[in-house]
Amino acid sequence: MEPNNAGSVQYDRWNESNINMNVEASQSTMMRLHNRLCVGRTGIIVKTAGALAALVSIYIIGYATGYYVHRC
């Protein structure tokens, strides 16, 4: 047992029933959408799919442009 000194400081534990841990409810719709699509494993998949779609679209635009330029 520790002695109860007058100079010691005692901390009470937090009462967890009074802490609001519901962060989702206070966020806007855009922040929830951003967190769902841009963070974590889903974010990596979305970014990879976007990069692949951009690469394919640039390839198609280049192919079509090259076709019409060198058609003669």
mmCIF file of the N, C-alpha and C atoms, coordinates in Angstrom:
data_MODEL
# 
_entry.id   MODEL 
# 
loop_
_atom_site.group_PDB 
_atom_site.id 
_atom_site.type_symbol 
_atom_site.label_atom_id 
_atom_site.label_alt_id 
_atom_site.label_comp_id 
_atom_site.label_asym_id 
_atom_site.label_entity_id 
_atom_site.label_seq_id 
_atom_site.pdbx_PDB_ins_code 
_atom_site.Cartn_x 
_atom_site.Cartn_y 
_atom_site.Cartn_z 
_atom_site.occupancy 
_atom_site.B_iso_or_equiv 
_atom_site.pdbx_formal_charge 
_atom_site.auth_seq_id 
_atom_site.auth_comp_id 
_atom_site.auth_asym_id 
_atom_site.auth_atom_id 
_atom_site.pdbx_PDB_model_num 
ATOM 1   N N  . MET A 1 1  ? 0.847   -1.185 0.000   1.00 0.00 ? 1  MET A N  1 
ATOM 2   C CA . MET A 1 1  ? 0.000   0.000  0.000   1.00 0.00 ? 1  MET A CA 1 
ATOM 3   C C  . MET A 1 1  ? 0.888   1.243  0.000   1.00 0.00 ? 1  MET A C  1 
ATOM 4   N N  . GLU A 1 2  ? 0.442   2.245  -0.739  1.00 0.00 ? 2  GLU A N  1 
ATOM 5   C CA . GLU A 1 2  ? 1.193   3.495  -0.778  1.00 0.00 ? 2  GLU A CA 1 
ATOM 6   C C  . GLU A 1 2  ? 0.674   4.416  0.315   1.00 0.00 ? 2  GLU A C  1 
ATOM 7   N N  . PRO A 1 3  ? 1.564   5.172  0.904   1.00 0.00 ? 3  PRO A N  1 
ATOM 8   C CA . PRO A 1 3  ? 1.101   6.114  1.926   1.00 0.00 ? 3  PRO A CA 1 
ATOM 9   C C  . PRO A 1 3  ? 0.324   7.256  1.297   1.00 0.00 ? 3  PRO A C  1 
ATOM 10  N N  . ASN A 1 4  ? -0.656  7.751  1.994   1.00 0.00 ? 4  ASN A N  1 
ATOM 11  C CA . ASN A 1 4  ? -1.486  8.851  1.505   1.00 0.00 ? 4  ASN A CA 1 
ATOM 12  C C  . ASN A 1 4  ? -0.843  10.156 1.941   1.00 0.00 ? 4  ASN A C  1 
ATOM 13  N N  . ASN A 1 5  ? 0.057   10.704 1.087   1.00 0.00 ? 5  ASN A N  1 
ATOM 14  C CA . ASN A 1 5  ? 0.750   11.954 1.402   1.00 0.00 ? 5  ASN A CA 1 
ATOM 15  C C  . ASN A 1 5  ? -0.104  13.142 0.992   1.00 0.00 ? 5  ASN A C  1 
ATOM 16  N N  . ALA A 1 6  ? 0.115   14.249 1.652   1.00 0.00 ? 6  ALA A N  1 
ATOM 17  C CA . ALA A 1 6  ? -0.626  15.457 1.329   1.00 0.00 ? 6  ALA A CA 1 
ATOM 18  C C  . ALA A 1 6  ? -0.158  16.044 0.003   1.00 0.00 ? 6  ALA A C  1 
ATOM 19  N N  . GLY A 1 7  ? 1.097   15.797 -0.371  1.00 0.00 ? 7  GLY A N  1 
ATOM 20  C CA . GLY A 1 7  ? 1.646   16.352 -1.591  1.00 0.00 ? 7  GLY A CA 1 
ATOM 21  C C  . GLY A 1 7  ? 1.371   15.503 -2.823  1.00 0.00 ? 7  GLY A C  1 
ATOM 22  N N  . SER A 1 8  ? 0.796   14.347 -2.668  1.00 0.00 ? 8  SER A N  1 
ATOM 23  C CA . SER A 1 8  ? 0.568   13.479 -3.821  1.00 0.00 ? 8  SER A CA 1 
ATOM 24  C C  . SER A 1 8  ? -0.693  13.904 -4.568  1.00 0.00 ? 8  SER A C  1 
ATOM 25  N N  . VAL A 1 9  ? -0.687  13.615 -5.839  1.00 0.00 ? 9  VAL A N  1 
ATOM 26  C CA . VAL A 1 9  ? -1.822  13.964 -6.688  1.00 0.00 ? 9  VAL A CA 1 
ATOM 27  C C  . VAL A 1 9  ? -2.543  12.691 -7.062  1.00 0.00 ? 9  VAL A C  1 
ATOM 28  N N  . GLN A 1 10 ? -3.842  12.721 -6.959  1.00 0.00 ? 10 GLN A N  1 
ATOM 29  C CA . GLN A 1 10 ? -4.628  11.538 -7.302  1.00 0.00 ? 10 GLN A CA 1 
ATOM 30  C C  . GLN A 1 10 ? -5.475  11.850 -8.531  1.00 0.00 ? 10 GLN A C  1 
ATOM 31  N N  . TYR A 1 11 ? -5.424  10.966 -9.523  1.00 0.00 ? 11 TYR A N  1 
ATOM 32  C CA . TYR A 1 11 ? -6.197  11.142 -10.745 1.00 0.00 ? 11 TYR A CA 1 
ATOM 33  C C  . TYR A 1 11 ? -7.332  10.135 -10.761 1.00 0.00 ? 11 TYR A C  1 
ATOM 34  N N  . ASP A 1 12 ? -8.493  10.627 -11.093 1.00 0.00 ? 12 ASP A N  1 
ATOM 35  C CA . ASP A 1 12 ? -9.632  9.725  -11.245 1.00 0.00 ? 12 ASP A CA 1 
ATOM 36  C C  . ASP A 1 12 ? -9.667  9.227  -12.676 1.00 0.00 ? 12 ASP A C  1 
ATOM 37  N N  . ARG A 1 13 ? -10.168 8.025  -12.868 1.00 0.00 ? 13 ARG A N  1 
ATOM 38  C CA . ARG A 1 13 ? -10.349 7.511  -14.226 1.00 0.00 ? 13 ARG A CA 1 
ATOM 39  C C  . ARG A 1 13 ? -11.509 8.228  -14.875 1.00 0.00 ? 13 ARG A C  1 
ATOM 40  N N  . TRP A 1 14 ? -11.437 8.298  -16.217 1.00 0.00 ? 14 TRP A N  1 
ATOM 41  C CA . TRP A 1 14 ? -12.536 8.897  -16.940 1.00 0.00 ? 14 TRP A CA 1 
ATOM 42  C C  . TRP A 1 14 ? -13.728 7.967  -16.892 1.00 0.00 ? 14 TRP A C  1 
ATOM 43  N N  . ASN A 1 15 ? -14.863 8.570  -16.798 1.00 0.00 ? 15 ASN A N  1 
ATOM 44  C CA . ASN A 1 15 ? -16.088 7.786  -16.876 1.00 0.00 ? 15 ASN A CA 1 
ATOM 45  C C  . ASN A 1 15 ? -16.430 7.670  -18.358 1.00 0.00 ? 15 ASN A C  1 
ATOM 46  N N  . GLU A 1 16 ? -16.205 6.501  -18.944 1.00 0.00 ? 16 GLU A N  1 
ATOM 47  C CA . GLU A 1 16 ? -16.337 6.327  -20.387 1.00 0.00 ? 16 GLU A CA 1 
ATOM 48  C C  . GLU A 1 16 ? -17.765 6.494  -20.892 1.00 0.00 ? 16 GLU A C  1 
ATOM 49  N N  . SER A 1 17 ? -18.735 6.462  -20.018 1.00 0.00 ? 17 SER A N  1 
ATOM 50  C CA . SER A 1 17 ? -20.106 6.650  -20.478 1.00 0.00 ? 17 SER A CA 1 
ATOM 51  C C  . SER A 1 17 ? -20.387 8.113  -20.816 1.00 0.00 ? 17 SER A C  1 
ATOM 52  N N  . ASN A 1 18 ? -19.538 9.041  -20.365 1.00 0.00 ? 18 ASN A N  1 
ATOM 53  C CA . ASN A 1 18 ? -19.743 10.455 -20.646 1.00 0.00 ? 18 ASN A CA 1 
ATOM 54  C C  . ASN A 1 18 ? -18.943 10.948 -21.852 1.00 0.00 ? 18 ASN A C  1 
ATOM 55  N N  . ILE A 1 19 ? -18.142 10.091 -22.453 1.00 0.00 ? 19 ILE A N  1 
ATOM 56  C CA . ILE A 1 19 ? -17.322 10.492 -23.591 1.00 0.00 ? 19 ILE A CA 1 
ATOM 57  C C  . ILE A 1 19 ? -18.052 10.121 -24.869 1.00 0.00 ? 19 ILE A C  1 
ATOM 58  N N  . ASN A 1 20 ? -18.182 11.098 -25.767 1.00 0.00 ? 20 ASN A N  1 
ATOM 59  C CA . ASN A 1 20 ? -18.842 10.850 -27.048 1.00 0.00 ? 20 ASN A CA 1 
ATOM 60  C C  . ASN A 1 20 ? -17.794 10.381 -28.042 1.00 0.00 ? 20 ASN A C  1 
ATOM 61  N N  . MET A 1 21 ? -17.805 9.092  -28.374 1.00 0.00 ? 21 MET A N  1 
ATOM 62  C CA . MET A 1 21 ? -16.833 8.529  -29.304 1.00 0.00 ? 21 MET A CA 1 
ATOM 63  C C  . MET A 1 21 ? -17.401 8.398  -30.708 1.00 0.00 ? 21 MET A C  1 
ATOM 64  N N  . ASN A 1 22 ? -18.591 8.920  -30.958 1.00 0.00 ? 22 ASN A N  1 
ATOM 65  C CA . ASN A 1 22 ? -19.234 8.797  -32.263 1.00 0.00 ? 22 ASN A CA 1 
ATOM 66  C C  . ASN A 1 22 ? -18.752 9.921  -33.164 1.00 0.00 ? 22 ASN A C  1 
ATOM 67  N N  . VAL A 1 23 ? -17.614 9.714  -33.835 1.00 0.00 ? 23 VAL A N  1 
ATOM 68  C CA . VAL A 1 23 ? -17.022 10.735 -34.692 1.00 0.00 ? 23 VAL A CA 1 
ATOM 69  C C  . VAL A 1 23 ? -17.759 10.788 -36.031 1.00 0.00 ? 23 VAL A C  1 
ATOM 70  N N  . GLU A 1 24 ? -18.259 9.660  -36.503 1.00 0.00 ? 24 GLU A N  1 
ATOM 71  C CA . GLU A 1 24 ? -18.948 9.590  -37.791 1.00 0.00 ? 24 GLU A CA 1 
ATOM 72  C C  . GLU A 1 24 ? -20.156 10.527 -37.842 1.00 0.00 ? 24 GLU A C  1 
ATOM 73  N N  . ALA A 1 25 ? -20.865 10.657 -36.757 1.00 0.00 ? 25 ALA A N  1 
ATOM 74  C CA . ALA A 1 25 ? -22.078 11.467 -36.763 1.00 0.00 ? 25 ALA A CA 1 
ATOM 75  C C  . ALA A 1 25 ? -21.765 12.947 -36.919 1.00 0.00 ? 25 ALA A C  1 
ATOM 76  N N  . SER A 1 26 ? -20.594 13.388 -36.461 1.00 0.00 ? 26 SER A N  1 
ATOM 77  C CA . SER A 1 26 ? -20.279 14.808 -36.517 1.00 0.00 ? 26 SER A CA 1 
ATOM 78  C C  . SER A 1 26 ? -19.578 15.199 -37.813 1.00 0.00 ? 26 SER A C  1 
ATOM 79  N N  . GLN A 1 27 ? -19.252 14.254 -38.695 1.00 0.00 ? 27 GLN A N  1 
ATOM 80  C CA . GLN A 1 27 ? -18.559 14.568 -39.938 1.00 0.00 ? 27 GLN A CA 1 
ATOM 81  C C  . GLN A 1 27 ? -19.557 14.844 -41.051 1.00 0.00 ? 27 GLN A C  1 
ATOM 82  N N  . SER A 1 28 ? -19.125 15.646 -42.001 1.00 0.00 ? 28 SER A N  1 
ATOM 83  C CA . SER A 1 28 ? -19.973 15.946 -43.139 1.00 0.00 ? 28 SER A CA 1 
ATOM 84  C C  . SER A 1 28 ? -20.005 14.750 -44.079 1.00 0.00 ? 28 SER A C  1 
ATOM 85  N N  . THR A 1 29 ? -20.935 14.785 -45.004 1.00 0.00 ? 29 THR A N  1 
ATOM 86  C CA . THR A 1 29 ? -21.076 13.702 -45.967 1.00 0.00 ? 29 THR A CA 1 
ATOM 87  C C  . THR A 1 29 ? -19.848 13.598 -46.849 1.00 0.00 ? 29 THR A C  1 
ATOM 88  N N  . MET A 1 30 ? -19.292 14.722 -47.242 1.00 0.00 ? 30 MET A N  1 
ATOM 89  C CA . MET A 1 30 ? -18.108 14.705 -48.096 1.00 0.00 ? 30 MET A CA 1 
ATOM 90  C C  . MET A 1 30 ? -16.898 14.121 -47.368 1.00 0.00 ? 30 MET A C  1 
ATOM 91  N N  . MET A 1 31 ? -16.741 14.409 -46.091 1.00 0.00 ? 31 MET A N  1 
ATOM 92  C CA . MET A 1 31 ? -15.617 13.848 -45.335 1.00 0.00 ? 31 MET A CA 1 
ATOM 93  C C  . MET A 1 31 ? -15.781 12.346 -45.162 1.00 0.00 ? 31 MET A C  1 
ATOM 94  N N  . ARG A 1 32 ? -17.001 11.871 -44.922 1.00 0.00 ? 32 ARG A N  1 
ATOM 95  C CA . ARG A 1 32 ? -17.227 10.429 -44.807 1.00 0.00 ? 32 ARG A CA 1 
ATOM 96  C C  . ARG A 1 32 ? -16.942 9.733  -46.127 1.00 0.00 ? 32 ARG A C  1 
ATOM 97  N N  . LEU A 1 33 ? -17.348 10.359 -47.245 1.00 0.00 ? 33 LEU A N  1 
ATOM 98  C CA . LEU A 1 33 ? -17.095 9.795  -48.565 1.00 0.00 ? 33 LEU A CA 1 
ATOM 99  C C  . LEU A 1 33 ? -15.592 9.780  -48.848 1.00 0.00 ? 33 LEU A C  1 
ATOM 100 N N  . HIS A 1 34 ? -14.907 10.848 -48.500 1.00 0.00 ? 34 HIS A N  1 
ATOM 101 C CA . HIS A 1 34 ? -13.455 10.914 -48.680 1.00 0.00 ? 34 HIS A CA 1 
ATOM 102 C C  . HIS A 1 34 ? -12.761 9.834  -47.855 1.00 0.00 ? 34 HIS A C  1 
ATOM 103 N N  . ASN A 1 35 ? -13.151 9.684  -46.602 1.00 0.00 ? 35 ASN A N  1 
ATOM 104 C CA . ASN A 1 35 ? -12.521 8.686  -45.746 1.00 0.00 ? 35 ASN A CA 1 
ATOM 105 C C  . ASN A 1 35 ? -12.783 7.269  -46.247 1.00 0.00 ? 35 ASN A C  1 
ATOM 106 N N  . ARG A 1 36 ? -13.951 7.046  -46.800 1.00 0.00 ? 36 ARG A N  1 
ATOM 107 C CA . ARG A 1 36 ? -14.292 5.709  -47.284 1.00 0.00 ? 36 ARG A CA 1 
ATOM 108 C C  . ARG A 1 36 ? -13.547 5.379  -48.575 1.00 0.00 ? 36 ARG A C  1 
ATOM 109 N N  . LEU A 1 37 ? -13.400 6.359  -49.487 1.00 0.00 ? 37 LEU A N  1 
ATOM 110 C CA . LEU A 1 37 ? -12.840 6.080  -50.808 1.00 0.00 ? 37 LEU A CA 1 
ATOM 111 C C  . LEU A 1 37 ? -11.350 6.363  -50.931 1.00 0.00 ? 37 LEU A C  1 
ATOM 112 N N  . CYS A 1 38 ? -10.775 7.151  -50.055 1.00 0.00 ? 38 CYS A N  1 
ATOM 113 C CA . CYS A 1 38 ? -9.392  7.580  -50.252 1.00 0.00 ? 38 CYS A CA 1 
ATOM 114 C C  . CYS A 1 38 ? -8.427  7.098  -49.183 1.00 0.00 ? 38 CYS A C  1 
ATOM 115 N N  . VAL A 1 39 ? -8.898  6.397  -48.185 1.00 0.00 ? 39 VAL A N  1 
ATOM 116 C CA . VAL A 1 39 ? -8.038  5.982  -47.084 1.00 0.00 ? 39 VAL A CA 1 
ATOM 117 C C  . VAL A 1 39 ? -8.093  4.467  -46.953 1.00 0.00 ? 39 VAL A C  1 
ATOM 118 N N  . GLY A 1 40 ? -6.956  3.878  -46.692 1.00 0.00 ? 40 GLY A N  1 
ATOM 119 C CA . GLY A 1 40 ? -6.896  2.450  -46.437 1.00 0.00 ? 40 GLY A CA 1 
ATOM 120 C C  . GLY A 1 40 ? -6.857  1.613  -47.700 1.00 0.00 ? 40 GLY A C  1 
ATOM 121 N N  . ARG A 1 41 ? -7.279  0.376  -47.560 1.00 0.00 ? 41 ARG A N  1 
ATOM 122 C CA . ARG A 1 41 ? -7.218  -0.577 -48.673 1.00 0.00 ? 41 ARG A CA 1 
ATOM 123 C C  . ARG A 1 41 ? -8.128  -0.166 -49.819 1.00 0.00 ? 41 ARG A C  1 
ATOM 124 N N  . THR A 1 42 ? -9.319  0.304  -49.502 1.00 0.00 ? 42 THR A N  1 
ATOM 125 C CA . THR A 1 42 ? -10.240 0.759  -50.552 1.00 0.00 ? 42 THR A CA 1 
ATOM 126 C C  . THR A 1 42 ? -9.654  1.944  -51.300 1.00 0.00 ? 42 THR A C  1 
ATOM 127 N N  . GLY A 1 43 ? -8.976  2.834  -50.603 1.00 0.00 ? 43 GLY A N  1 
ATOM 128 C CA . GLY A 1 43 ? -8.338  3.983  -51.237 1.00 0.00 ? 43 GLY A CA 1 
ATOM 129 C C  . GLY A 1 43 ? -7.277  3.581  -52.235 1.00 0.00 ? 43 GLY A C  1 
ATOM 130 N N  . ILE A 1 44 ? -6.495  2.561  -51.888 1.00 0.00 ? 44 ILE A N  1 
ATOM 131 C CA . ILE A 1 44 ? -5.466  2.077  -52.807 1.00 0.00 ? 44 ILE A CA 1 
ATOM 132 C C  . ILE A 1 44 ? -6.114  1.496  -54.059 1.00 0.00 ? 44 ILE A C  1 
ATOM 133 N N  . ILE A 1 45 ? -7.202  0.754  -53.890 1.00 0.00 ? 45 ILE A N  1 
ATOM 134 C CA . ILE A 1 45 ? -7.900  0.161  -55.033 1.00 0.00 ? 45 ILE A CA 1 
ATOM 135 C C  . ILE A 1 45 ? -8.493  1.250  -55.923 1.00 0.00 ? 45 ILE A C  1 
ATOM 136 N N  . VAL A 1 46 ? -9.105  2.267  -55.321 1.00 0.00 ? 46 VAL A N  1 
ATOM 137 C CA . VAL A 1 46 ? -9.706  3.358  -56.099 1.00 0.00 ? 46 VAL A CA 1 
ATOM 138 C C  . VAL A 1 46 ? -8.634  4.137  -56.857 1.00 0.00 ? 46 VAL A C  1 
ATOM 139 N N  . LYS A 1 47 ? -7.512  4.420  -56.211 1.00 0.00 ? 47 LYS A N  1 
ATOM 140 C CA . LYS A 1 47 ? -6.433  5.158  -56.871 1.00 0.00 ? 47 LYS A CA 1 
ATOM 141 C C  . LYS A 1 47 ? -5.825  4.344  -58.008 1.00 0.00 ? 47 LYS A C  1 
ATOM 142 N N  . THR A 1 48 ? -5.669  3.053  -57.810 1.00 0.00 ? 48 THR A N  1 
ATOM 143 C CA . THR A 1 48 ? -5.123  2.194  -58.854 1.00 0.00 ? 48 THR A CA 1 
ATOM 144 C C  . THR A 1 48 ? -6.070  2.128  -60.047 1.00 0.00 ? 48 THR A C  1 
ATOM 145 N N  . ALA A 1 49 ? -7.355  1.968  -59.787 1.00 0.00 ? 49 ALA A N  1 
ATOM 146 C CA . ALA A 1 49 ? -8.339  1.924  -60.873 1.00 0.00 ? 49 ALA A CA 1 
ATOM 147 C C  . ALA A 1 49 ? -8.376  3.255  -61.619 1.00 0.00 ? 49 ALA A C  1 
ATOM 148 N N  . GLY A 1 50 ? -8.275  4.363  -60.915 1.00 0.00 ? 50 GLY A N  1 
ATOM 149 C CA . GLY A 1 50 ? -8.259  5.676  -61.559 1.00 0.00 ? 50 GLY A CA 1 
ATOM 150 C C  . GLY A 1 50 ? -7.028  5.867  -62.429 1.00 0.00 ? 50 GLY A C  1 
ATOM 151 N N  . ALA A 1 51 ? -5.867  5.439  -61.933 1.00 0.00 ? 51 ALA A N  1 
ATOM 152 C CA . ALA A 1 51 ? -4.642  5.556  -62.718 1.00 0.00 ? 51 ALA A CA 1 
ATOM 153 C C  . ALA A 1 51 ? -4.704  4.677  -63.963 1.00 0.00 ? 51 ALA A C  1 
ATOM 154 N N  . LEU A 1 52 ? -5.256  3.476  -63.822 1.00 0.00 ? 52 LEU A N  1 
ATOM 155 C CA . LEU A 1 52 ? -5.391  2.581  -64.975 1.00 0.00 ? 52 LEU A CA 1 
ATOM 156 C C  . LEU A 1 52 ? -6.360  3.149  -66.003 1.00 0.00 ? 52 LEU A C  1 
ATOM 157 N N  . ALA A 1 53 ? -7.469  3.722  -65.540 1.00 0.00 ? 53 ALA A N  1 
ATOM 158 C CA . ALA A 1 53 ? -8.431  4.331  -66.462 1.00 0.00 ? 53 ALA A CA 1 
ATOM 159 C C  . ALA A 1 53 ? -7.813  5.525  -67.184 1.00 0.00 ? 53 ALA A C  1 
ATOM 160 N N  . ALA A 1 54 ? -7.025  6.327  -66.486 1.00 0.00 ? 54 ALA A N  1 
ATOM 161 C CA . ALA A 1 54 ? -6.358  7.463  -67.122 1.00 0.00 ? 54 ALA A CA 1 
ATOM 162 C C  . ALA A 1 54 ? -5.346  6.985  -68.160 1.00 0.00 ? 54 ALA A C  1 
ATOM 163 N N  . LEU A 1 55 ? -4.606  5.941  -67.841 1.00 0.00 ? 55 LEU A N  1 
ATOM 164 C CA . LEU A 1 55 ? -3.623  5.407  -68.781 1.00 0.00 ? 55 LEU A CA 1 
ATOM 165 C C  . LEU A 1 55 ? -4.290  4.864  -70.047 1.00 0.00 ? 55 LEU A C  1 
ATOM 166 N N  . VAL A 1 56 ? -5.379  4.128  -69.879 1.00 0.00 ? 56 VAL A N  1 
ATOM 167 C CA . VAL A 1 56 ? -6.100  3.573  -71.036 1.00 0.00 ? 56 VAL A CA 1 
ATOM 168 C C  . VAL A 1 56 ? -6.703  4.693  -71.877 1.00 0.00 ? 56 VAL A C  1 
ATOM 169 N N  . SER A 1 57 ? -7.265  5.708  -71.237 1.00 0.00 ? 57 SER A N  1 
ATOM 170 C CA . SER A 1 57 ? -7.869  6.804  -72.010 1.00 0.00 ? 57 SER A CA 1 
ATOM 171 C C  . SER A 1 57 ? -6.806  7.583  -72.784 1.00 0.00 ? 57 SER A C  1 
ATOM 172 N N  . ILE A 1 58 ? -5.632  7.789  -72.194 1.00 0.00 ? 58 ILE A N  1 
ATOM 173 C CA . ILE A 1 58 ? -4.548  8.465  -72.916 1.00 0.00 ? 58 ILE A CA 1 
ATOM 174 C C  . ILE A 1 58 ? -4.083  7.607  -74.093 1.00 0.00 ? 58 ILE A C  1 
ATOM 175 N N  . TYR A 1 59 ? -4.019  6.311  -73.896 1.00 0.00 ? 59 TYR A N  1 
ATOM 176 C CA . TYR A 1 59 ? -3.636  5.404  -74.983 1.00 0.00 ? 59 TYR A CA 1 
ATOM 177 C C  . TYR A 1 59 ? -4.645  5.482  -76.132 1.00 0.00 ? 59 TYR A C  1 
ATOM 178 N N  . ILE A 1 60 ? -5.921  5.468  -75.814 1.00 0.00 ? 60 ILE A N  1 
ATOM 179 C CA . ILE A 1 60 ? -6.967  5.521  -76.852 1.00 0.00 ? 60 ILE A CA 1 
ATOM 180 C C  . ILE A 1 60 ? -6.923  6.857  -77.586 1.00 0.00 ? 60 ILE A C  1 
ATOM 181 N N  . ILE A 1 61 ? -6.758  7.952  -76.855 1.00 0.00 ? 61 ILE A N  1 
ATOM 182 C CA . ILE A 1 61 ? -6.668  9.274  -77.501 1.00 0.00 ? 61 ILE A CA 1 
ATOM 183 C C  . ILE A 1 61 ? -5.444  9.336  -78.412 1.00 0.00 ? 61 ILE A C  1 
ATOM 184 N N  . GLY A 1 62 ? -4.319  8.811  -77.964 1.00 0.00 ? 62 GLY A N  1 
ATOM 185 C CA . GLY A 1 62 ? -3.120  8.795  -78.787 1.00 0.00 ? 62 GLY A CA 1 
ATOM 186 C C  . GLY A 1 62 ? -3.272  7.923  -80.015 1.00 0.00 ? 62 GLY A C  1 
ATOM 187 N N  . TYR A 1 63 ? -3.914  6.793  -79.860 1.00 0.00 ? 63 TYR A N  1 
ATOM 188 C CA . TYR A 1 63 ? -4.134  5.901  -80.991 1.00 0.00 ? 63 TYR A CA 1 
ATOM 189 C C  . TYR A 1 63 ? -5.030  6.558  -82.039 1.00 0.00 ? 63 TYR A C  1 
ATOM 190 N N  . ALA A 1 64 ? -6.130  7.161  -81.594 1.00 0.00 ? 64 ALA A N  1 
ATOM 191 C CA . ALA A 1 64 ? -7.056  7.815  -82.516 1.00 0.00 ? 64 ALA A CA 1 
ATOM 192 C C  . ALA A 1 64 ? -6.390  9.012  -83.193 1.00 0.00 ? 64 ALA A C  1 
ATOM 193 N N  . THR A 1 65 ? -5.639  9.777  -82.445 1.00 0.00 ? 65 THR A N  1 
ATOM 194 C CA . THR A 1 65 ? -4.944  10.941 -83.027 1.00 0.00 ? 65 THR A CA 1 
ATOM 195 C C  . THR A 1 65 ? -3.911  10.475 -84.063 1.00 0.00 ? 65 THR A C  1 
ATOM 196 N N  . GLY A 1 66 ? -3.148  9.455  -83.720 1.00 0.00 ? 66 GLY A N  1 
ATOM 197 C CA . GLY A 1 66 ? -2.163  8.931  -84.652 1.00 0.00 ? 66 GLY A CA 1 
ATOM 198 C C  . GLY A 1 66 ? -2.799  8.357  -85.902 1.00 0.00 ? 66 GLY A C  1 
ATOM 199 N N  . TYR A 1 67 ? -3.932  7.742  -85.762 1.00 0.00 ? 67 TYR A N  1 
ATOM 200 C CA . TYR A 1 67 ? -4.641  7.184  -86.913 1.00 0.00 ? 67 TYR A CA 1 
ATOM 201 C C  . TYR A 1 67 ? -5.062  8.286  -87.887 1.00 0.00 ? 67 TYR A C  1 
ATOM 202 N N  . TYR A 1 68 ? -5.677  9.341  -87.342 1.00 0.00 ? 68 TYR A N  1 
ATOM 203 C CA . TYR A 1 68 ? -6.170  10.422 -88.215 1.00 0.00 ? 68 TYR A CA 1 
ATOM 204 C C  . TYR A 1 68 ? -5.023  11.273 -88.776 1.00 0.00 ? 68 TYR A C  1 
ATOM 205 N N  . VAL A 1 69 ? -3.916  11.406 -88.073 1.00 0.00 ? 69 VAL A N  1 
ATOM 206 C CA . VAL A 1 69 ? -2.786  12.202 -88.560 1.00 0.00 ? 69 VAL A CA 1 
ATOM 207 C C  . VAL A 1 69 ? -2.070  11.456 -89.687 1.00 0.00 ? 69 VAL A C  1 
ATOM 208 N N  . HIS A 1 70 ? -1.892  10.147 -89.552 1.00 0.00 ? 70 HIS A N  1 
ATOM 209 C CA . HIS A 1 70 ? -1.124  9.373  -90.525 1.00 0.00 ? 70 HIS A CA 1 
ATOM 210 C C  . HIS A 1 70 ? -2.020  8.599  -91.490 1.00 0.00 ? 70 HIS A C  1 
ATOM 211 N N  . ARG A 1 71 ? -3.210  9.053  -91.715 1.00 0.00 ? 71 ARG A N  1 
ATOM 212 C CA . ARG A 1 71 ? -4.181  8.361  -92.550 1.00 0.00 ? 71 ARG A CA 1 
ATOM 213 C C  . ARG A 1 71 ? -3.875  8.504  -94.035 1.00 0.00 ? 71 ARG A C  1 
ATOM 214 N N  . CYS A 1 72 ? -3.164  9.497  -94.453 1.00 0.00 ? 72 CYS A N  1 
ATOM 215 C CA . CYS A 1 72 ? -2.919  9.723  -95.869 1.00 0.00 ? 72 CYS A CA 1 
ATOM 216 C C  . CYS A 1 72 ? -2.099  8.616  -96.446 1.00 0.00 ? 72 CYS A C  1 
# 
